[in-house]
Amino acid sequence: MKLIKKYIEKDGTGDVTLCPEDSEDLWHAYNLISEGDLIRATSIRKVQRESTTSTESERVRITLTISVETIHFDTASSILRLNGKNSAENKFVKMGAYHSLELELNKNFTITKPFWDSVTLERLEAACDPAKSADVGAVILQEGLANICLITNTMTIVRLRVEIPIPRKGKGGPEQHDKAMERFYEATLQGILRHFHFDILKCVIIASPGFVKDQLSEYIFTEALRRDLKVLTENKPKFVLAHSSSGHKYSLKEVMTDPSVAAKLSDTKAAGEVKCLNDFYDMLKTDPDRAFYGLSHVSRAVEQQAVQVLLISDNLFRSKDVQARKKYIKIVETVRENGGDVKIFSSLHVSGENLEQLSGIAAILRFPIPDIDDEEEDAGNHNEAK
């Protein structure tokens, strides 16, 4: 994301002008924009041109400012669409009229907020960091199905889904099966060449049940030598094979925790989030009084300055309830003020999806706190005894 202009007052009011350069930038924009924000951007509008003899319609590009009421991000097509009322004078659109804006790549847009909180400013800084990139590629497959994915700092994107029917060896003999598998491996190879940029990727994971991953790897590098595909032969050390229970995207969760994969991913943000979540699960098993999840339990731990690491989903900062958003922001700020570490998980990342199953917020504590439910039950029994 390119930062064009930033003007934020000491009281937190102000505006920022940005230019999205790729689909991940639109995801960042989705996280930056909240209901009630003013968004200024260009849009195509059909307008009527009247003359003395006729009325003609034409499509013109106009600049609109809307007060955002609804926000929709389509992850498959990476389209960010905003709806709201026009809030600035315009000769083509009446004040207060509803209009939709679709943010476009390489087109500037301006966000004006009544208050830029610390979490939003942090996300803005991350979005404009030129070091951000999709640094991990993954092929999760089983016979006849392959998901070719890019794992960025903030999301897991399925770039291509390869599906080819594979007949069983008993039907038509092994030849039909082998030919279908060769077509499948070739389609997967072409997908890798088309969607993976090896100058950026630090690691390429190939994972499957059984020996499918080994057979694909053998096919890839045999064909790379035969066709002189130097982009593959020169980057062979980046490839790592791992076991997965299936060829579906959700299997990435188990793949990312594989020790051989973790070693390759040691310097990526994705690995850091996975490790943090695994640390939480381990603590939940071995010392549950130091592993809390859910808003009420985590809030209690924050009050006691007990939070060592806070795990929180970015979904919570998109709550339509303004007071709820402020509550989560206050938790983040308090944990940092008390010397704790805060990990904000992307809801489009595998690790973020897992955190969502724990209500979207969890914490690893510095010291144990007896279970809150037990304390409340003890307090209730004490009152009954009185």
Secondary structure, DSSP 8 states (H G I E B T S, - for coil): -EEEEEEE-TTS-EEEEEE--SHHHHHHHHHH--TT-EEEEEEEEEEEEE-SS-EEEEEEEEEEEEEEEEEEEETTTTEEEEEEEE-S--SSS-TT-EEEEEE-TT--EEEEES---HHHHHHHHHHT-TT----EEEEEEETTEEEEEEE-SSBEEEEEEEE-----TTSSHHHHHHHHHHHHHHHHHHHHHHH--TTT-SEEEEEESTTHHHHHHHHHHHHHHHHT-HHHHTTGGGEEEEE-SSSSGGGHHHHHT-HHHHHHTTTSHHHHHHHHHHHHHHHHHH-GGGEEESHHHHHHHHHTT-EEEEEEEGGGGG-S-HHHHHHHHHHHHHHHHTT-EEEEE-TBSHHHHHHHTTTTEEEEESS----HHHHHHHHHHHHHH-
